Each structure stands twice: as C-alpha cells, then as structure tokens.
Amino acid sequence: MAAKTLEPPEPPEAMEDIAKEYRAMHEDILRHWRQEVGDSARLAGAWSFEQLAYWYVGGFIARGTLGMFESVAPTVVAVVGRGGAKAAQWFRTVLIRTPPGEREALQRLWMKAEAEGVAALGVAERAELQSLLRGMEQRLRTPLQDKYAKDKLREWARQEYFEVLHPQLARRLGPDLMGTYPVHHLIPLEYAHLFPTRNINVAGNLVGLSREVHSGVNSVWTLVRRSSKNVSASEVEGVARITHKHFGPWFHVVYDPSKSAGALATAQKTALREVEVMLGL
C-alpha cells in the first residue's frame, strides 16, 4: 500500500564528525569495488593510516563491538569509545606502533566483519581479534623503540604543525628557513608510554622552534635521560612545564640570534637548574 525509505537516527552532536568520516569510508569502499578492486588486502593497503583509524573507530562504535574488547584492551576501548576525530587521531598513533603483520591481520579480520557482520567471525577469528587488541594495549605502556614509528610520528607532527596549526609561520619562514626549524614534542616521544590515553601528536604538545632553541630544550631532556632516576609521568610533565616557561618566548616565532642569544643562554642555565632541583639531581 505504501513504501518509504528507512533512515537511521541522526548521531549525537559529539559523534557527527566521526559519523561523517565513517560514511565516507563506506563510500570509498563502494567506489573501489565498482572499479573492480576486489582484493580486500589491496583495498585496505591503499588507505592512509588516518583513513584506517577513522574506519576502525567508526566501525567499532557503529557495530557496538567495543564490549568484546574491554577486558583485554581497556585503554583502547575507553579512548575509542569517546568517538569523534580526537579518538581517530589517537588511534592512528596506536596503529603506527602496531607491527605490520598485526596491522594486516587486523585489516583482514575487520574487513570481513564490515562486509559480513561481526557474527560472521568464527571463534578463532574473534580470539585473534582480541589478541591483536591486547597487543595494542600492551604497547601503549611500553617505551617506543621502533624507528619507523618514531619517524612517522615526527613526520605527521611536522605536517600538522606547518600545514594546519601554523601556516602563517611557514609562510614567514619560507621553504629554505622552514627546513631548519624542528617541530618539538613538549613531552617527548620516549615518554609517550607514561601517557597512554593521550595523543602524543596533539596540537598542544607541538612547538616549532629554531635549531638554537631546540638545542637548549634538548639539553634539559638530556639531563633527565642521563640521570639514574626513573621519572614518573608527573615529573615528565613538570620538566615540560619548565621548558615551556623558559623557552616559550621562542616558540612559534622566527628566531633572531642577534636579539636573543644572550637571553637564550640564560634561559637554558635557569631551566637546567630548576630541573636539577625538581628531580633532586
């Protein structure tokens, strides 16, 4: 007698961005299939880490599967469960720390779950999926050692900083001078495991600075590394605050050594002294 199109309810406002990205992922899947790219591994392999992160986060939430991982990966579930772009950006940093073989296995299993439904996964496949998430959880609390992952995180940080966060500084510096400006993590990558729920590449943790200023900041962290003390998360945050306090005037600006060399040397000495006192060195 009548027909109408059934539409799902609109997502909550906080979920709108991730819902859009998730739908875009499915449009991308369909477009690839129409172009007769039928191999799921090739399809997933063509995506960037950012696209994959949105795909996973959106899928985990939309399919209500987070509960099956909570016991083995509570941190992953807690952050991903918040939804939104921030959760996807955080998960991208988790993916880059995941070994290639495990990333491929995750893509294979989740492609099947998306195509046929989570119920289509067998007992062994569900166990494998849980094992993969357990590995992610454990690596979140393990110091980052993999060179490829560290280089990729630095590459993303630099791209985000100059292209999205501070394009005006990039224009002022110009291509040549910009190459001499490192993008520094206020909380360095080597301490990321002390802050498992944080995106180490979040905007507030990234600063652009000249090599001269970077050298001064690094001297503070070198002091921390050379001490025999195992620093805690709160102490790392304390050191980061000290570096921000004393070197902050040269963050996000074009450095002029003729005006700042003396002040920079004083800032370095003061910062080193404060860190020694704070850590009892």
PLY file of the C-alpha trace (Angstrom):
ply
format ascii 1.0
element vertex 281
property float x
property float y
property float z
element edge 280
property int vertex1
property int vertex2
end_header
0.00 0.00 0.00
2.90 2.35 0.75
6.66 2.48 0.84
9.22 4.72 2.42
12.96 4.81 2.95
14.09 3.96 6.48
16.90 6.19 7.70
18.98 5.62 10.84
18.60 8.23 13.59
20.98 11.17 13.44
24.10 10.59 15.57
24.62 12.63 18.75
26.25 16.00 18.11
29.55 14.84 19.62
29.60 11.97 17.13
28.78 13.91 13.96
32.37 14.21 12.74
33.20 10.54 13.19
29.86 9.54 11.61
30.67 11.61 8.53
34.12 10.08 8.25
32.71 6.60 8.75
30.13 7.09 5.98
32.86 8.49 3.75
34.88 5.33 4.33
31.97 3.21 3.13
31.51 5.40 0.06
35.19 4.89 -0.66
34.80 1.12 -0.28
31.87 1.04 -2.72
33.68 3.25 -5.21
36.70 0.93 -5.17
34.51 -2.12 -5.61
32.75 -0.53 -8.56
36.18 -0.07 -10.07
36.61 -3.84 -9.67
39.22 -3.75 -6.95
38.06 -6.92 -5.25
41.03 -7.84 -3.13
40.38 -6.66 0.43
44.07 -6.58 1.33
44.81 -4.35 -1.65
41.87 -2.14 -0.76
42.89 -1.65 2.87
46.52 -1.27 1.86
45.63 1.69 -0.35
44.38 3.73 2.59
46.41 6.04 4.77
46.82 5.45 8.50
44.39 8.32 9.09
41.71 6.76 6.87
42.18 3.40 8.54
41.90 4.98 12.00
38.56 6.60 11.11
37.37 3.33 9.57
38.20 1.29 12.68
36.92 3.81 15.22
33.71 4.39 13.32
33.21 0.66 12.82
33.90 -0.30 16.42
31.29 2.20 17.61
28.69 1.70 14.90
28.74 -2.08 15.27
28.77 -2.00 19.07
31.77 -4.29 19.29
33.80 -2.43 21.93
32.38 -4.58 24.71
34.09 -7.69 23.37
37.50 -5.99 23.77
37.07 -4.25 27.12
38.65 -6.99 29.22
41.76 -7.26 27.03
42.19 -3.63 25.93
40.52 -1.30 28.47
42.53 1.79 27.45
41.82 1.30 23.74
38.12 0.80 24.46
37.96 3.84 26.76
39.51 6.24 24.24
37.90 4.84 21.10
34.53 4.76 22.88
34.57 8.56 23.12
34.23 8.73 19.36
35.00 11.77 17.26
38.03 12.98 15.39
40.20 13.08 18.52
39.67 9.36 19.11
40.54 8.60 15.48
43.68 10.74 15.61
44.74 8.97 18.81
44.09 5.55 17.25
46.27 6.49 14.28
49.22 6.78 16.67
48.31 3.32 18.03
48.21 1.82 14.54
51.67 3.14 13.67
53.08 1.38 16.75
51.48 -1.90 15.68
53.81 -4.29 13.76
52.97 -4.60 10.03
51.93 -8.25 10.30
49.45 -7.45 13.05
48.10 -4.46 11.14
47.47 -6.70 8.13
45.71 -9.29 10.30
43.53 -6.56 11.84
42.61 -5.25 8.39
41.71 -8.75 7.18
39.51 -9.53 10.17
37.79 -6.15 10.25
37.16 -6.20 6.50
35.26 -9.44 7.00
33.36 -8.01 9.97
32.36 -4.96 7.94
31.36 -6.98 4.87
29.55 -9.88 6.57
28.88 -8.68 10.11
30.68 -9.39 13.36
28.59 -12.54 13.81
30.34 -13.98 10.74
33.65 -14.12 12.61
34.43 -17.59 13.87
35.62 -18.41 17.38
39.26 -18.46 16.29
38.87 -15.17 14.43
37.29 -13.47 17.44
40.12 -14.75 19.62
42.67 -13.45 17.11
40.96 -10.03 17.07
41.07 -9.88 20.87
44.73 -10.89 20.84
45.54 -8.07 18.41
43.81 -5.51 20.62
45.60 -6.93 23.68
48.92 -6.35 21.91
47.94 -2.75 21.19
47.08 -2.25 24.85
50.44 -3.59 26.00
52.41 -1.44 23.54
50.68 1.69 24.83
52.58 1.20 28.09
55.88 0.17 26.53
58.58 2.73 25.63
58.53 3.49 21.90
61.57 1.89 20.28
60.57 1.31 16.65
62.44 3.77 14.40
59.82 3.66 11.65
57.04 4.53 14.10
59.04 7.39 15.65
59.98 8.80 12.25
56.37 8.59 11.08
55.06 10.32 14.21
57.60 13.11 13.71
56.64 13.39 10.04
52.94 13.68 10.94
53.73 16.22 13.65
55.68 18.39 11.25
52.99 18.20 8.59
50.22 19.01 11.08
52.17 21.85 12.63
53.14 23.76 9.49
50.18 22.93 7.26
47.30 23.11 9.75
48.31 24.73 13.03
50.81 27.42 11.99
50.72 28.02 8.22
51.49 31.73 8.82
54.82 30.81 10.43
55.57 28.51 7.49
55.00 31.42 5.09
57.17 33.79 7.14
59.99 31.27 7.28
59.82 30.31 3.63
60.84 26.87 2.25
64.56 27.21 2.97
64.41 28.50 6.54
61.49 26.22 7.42
63.78 23.26 6.81
65.96 24.44 9.70
63.02 24.63 12.15
62.35 21.38 14.03
58.89 20.59 15.39
59.43 19.63 19.02
57.24 17.47 21.26
56.93 19.20 24.65
56.50 15.73 26.12
58.99 13.73 24.03
58.07 10.55 22.18
60.21 8.46 24.51
57.80 9.22 27.36
54.59 8.59 25.40
54.08 5.29 27.26
53.58 7.23 30.50
50.52 8.89 28.94
48.70 6.05 27.14
45.38 7.87 26.73
46.96 10.97 25.16
47.70 11.63 21.53
51.41 12.44 21.62
50.91 14.49 18.43
48.08 16.62 19.84
48.36 20.30 18.92
49.19 21.44 22.45
52.24 19.15 22.52
53.81 20.52 19.33
56.01 23.60 19.04
58.07 24.95 16.18
61.42 26.41 17.15
64.82 27.17 15.69
67.74 24.78 15.96
69.39 27.05 18.54
66.34 26.96 20.79
65.84 23.25 20.17
69.40 22.60 21.29
68.69 24.41 24.55
65.50 22.44 25.17
67.27 19.18 24.34
69.98 19.93 26.89
67.29 19.85 29.59
65.92 16.50 28.46
69.47 15.14 28.11
69.98 15.95 31.79
66.85 13.93 32.60
67.95 10.99 30.44
71.45 10.84 31.93
70.20 10.74 35.50
69.75 7.35 37.10
66.26 8.34 38.20
63.22 6.68 36.58
61.00 9.69 36.06
57.25 9.48 36.64
54.51 10.92 34.44
54.07 13.88 36.79
57.81 14.59 36.74
57.88 14.47 32.93
55.02 16.96 32.90
57.00 19.10 35.35
60.06 19.15 33.08
57.84 20.02 30.10
56.38 22.96 32.05
59.86 24.20 32.89
60.97 24.08 29.25
57.79 25.87 28.22
58.27 28.57 30.86
61.87 29.38 29.95
61.98 28.70 26.21
58.37 29.64 25.43
59.21 33.16 24.12
60.93 31.49 21.14
58.15 29.01 20.34
56.14 29.58 17.13
58.23 32.60 16.09
61.10 33.43 13.73
64.25 33.38 15.87
66.67 36.31 15.65
70.04 35.35 17.24
71.24 38.98 17.24
68.48 39.84 19.71
68.04 36.62 21.67
71.34 34.73 22.02
72.13 36.08 25.49
68.61 35.60 26.81
68.54 32.07 25.39
71.76 31.12 27.20
70.33 32.46 30.47
67.07 30.58 29.93
68.97 27.33 29.38
71.00 27.70 32.59
67.91 28.55 34.63
65.89 25.67 33.20
68.68 23.18 33.91
68.97 24.42 37.48
65.19 24.14 38.08
65.07 20.59 36.71
68.00 19.55 38.92
66.16 20.87 41.96
62.83 19.33 40.99
64.33 15.88 40.37
66.82 16.07 43.24
69.81 15.55 40.96
0 1
1 2
2 3
3 4
4 5
5 6
6 7
7 8
8 9
9 10
10 11
11 12
12 13
13 14
14 15
15 16
16 17
17 18
18 19
19 20
20 21
21 22
22 23
23 24
24 25
25 26
26 27
27 28
28 29
29 30
30 31
31 32
32 33
33 34
34 35
35 36
36 37
37 38
38 39
39 40
40 41
41 42
42 43
43 44
44 45
45 46
46 47
47 48
48 49
49 50
50 51
51 52
52 53
53 54
54 55
55 56
56 57
57 58
58 59
59 60
60 61
61 62
62 63
63 64
64 65
65 66
66 67
67 68
68 69
69 70
70 71
71 72
72 73
73 74
74 75
75 76
76 77
77 78
78 79
79 80
80 81
81 82
82 83
83 84
84 85
85 86
86 87
87 88
88 89
89 90
90 91
91 92
92 93
93 94
94 95
95 96
96 97
97 98
98 99
99 100
100 101
101 102
102 103
103 104
104 105
105 106
106 107
107 108
108 109
109 110
110 111
111 112
112 113
113 114
114 115
115 116
116 117
117 118
118 119
119 120
120 121
121 122
122 123
123 124
124 125
125 126
126 127
127 128
128 129
129 130
130 131
131 132
132 133
133 134
134 135
135 136
136 137
137 138
138 139
139 140
140 141
141 142
142 143
143 144
144 145
145 146
146 147
147 148
148 149
149 150
150 151
151 152
152 153
153 154
154 155
155 156
156 157
157 158
158 159
159 160
160 161
161 162
162 163
163 164
164 165
165 166
166 167
167 168
168 169
169 170
170 171
171 172
172 173
173 174
174 175
175 176
176 177
177 178
178 179
179 180
180 181
181 182
182 183
183 184
184 185
185 186
186 187
187 188
188 189
189 190
190 191
191 192
192 193
193 194
194 195
195 196
196 197
197 198
198 199
199 200
200 201
201 202
202 203
203 204
204 205
205 206
206 207
207 208
208 209
209 210
210 211
211 212
212 213
213 214
214 215
215 216
216 217
217 218
218 219
219 220
220 221
221 222
222 223
223 224
224 225
225 226
226 227
227 228
228 229
229 230
230 231
231 232
232 233
233 234
234 235
235 236
236 237
237 238
238 239
239 240
240 241
241 242
242 243
243 244
244 245
245 246
246 247
247 248
248 249
249 250
250 251
251 252
252 253
253 254
254 255
255 256
256 257
257 258
258 259
259 260
260 261
261 262
262 263
263 264
264 265
265 266
266 267
267 268
268 269
269 270
270 271
271 272
272 273
273 274
274 275
275 276
276 277
277 278
278 279
279 280
